[in-house]
């Protein structure tokens, strides 16, 4: 039996893998004893050769994805089972033919929501999935990488791969609309929890609405996020084909009867006594949030948001105003405006923290706070754990690290307990992992400090 461990070199980290090569030779002796008087061969009973079967066990985990990052497409190469496939008596829920059809489909209801993870004792990972249309639900093989915090970690060319259910679209030229159908919390089949808004349809169907943003679903259908012009609590998503432009001419006629528009010749006082004033710059408010919590507000000039003479709020137009160590989310709700981009208006921008691209791991003794020096082989394992943290984007600049995520990786690397012979300590026995320094990660010197006791 031969086993090989591949060597991998990461940027900034040199990782060494030790391999072993062993050969086991089994000799089978066939003995035959002849009886010459009767010339009858006496058969020797063959010993039964039994191959030891290791029982496959599974550990189940919760997954921790952002709401817009929990979706995947079929790759068409693996079936869905009613339980992790290596367990006994697993049954097919969707065969390869079906999965191949789903892989080619553009229907949003055929996208998978990933909501659970399982790992076998042999190191294989399975994802718990359900199509957004609810037709297929079960477990699918996704390789040998932990994806608990990031679907992008799924091994390529396995059962599924991460995808987005929505992409940005352009707002209509006239953002003032009437709606012809009910509103949704998200475009239908774009989120696992998309549903009709709680307000009664009759209470808003005749109101005027303003289109604040637009997205396309996987099929290319355009949806608008609309806000009731008078009732600020009424808003939601609607298919663009279920809207009509508000009749602006009719509104103008009504206004002209009550308040006739003045021309420059109507205002004789202004003509005879012109006054010169310094125009006040038109400003706009950008409110930045992370995980629903306030980060900062920037007041900018409308001219700073101008694209071809028209102020707009897009990822490109506000890029220079984003707080350091943050980036705009890729969610369809990343940018939310309160109407047309005019003086005094506001946009709420949802952010993600920027992941660290390099990392230092330090070990300290909990009681004394003393920095411990690991042995050379322990340094290698710690570097591997650090690379796991980077690959799964768990170290975010300016944010405290998730201690549960760190513990999960240390468990996988057998680092919850470290023999004192591998540390700069005296005494027998081992030190046990007890926690992580929760100080926010410094982007200039990203360090994760582990405490052992």
Helices and strands as residue ranges (DSSP letters): E 9-10, E 13-14, E 33-35, E 40-42, E 58-61, E 71-74, E 80-81, E 92-94, H 96-104, G 108-110, E 112-120, E 125-131, E 137-143, G 151-153, E 160-162, E 166-168, E 176-179, G 201-203, E 208-217, E 222-228, E 235-239, G 240-242, E 243-245, H 248-258, G 264-266, H 268-272, E 283-290, E 293-301, G 302-305, E 306-307, E 310-311, G 319-321, E 326-328, E 335-337, E 346-353, E 360-365, E 371-372, H 376-391, H 403-412, E 417-419, G 420-422, E 430-436, E 447-452
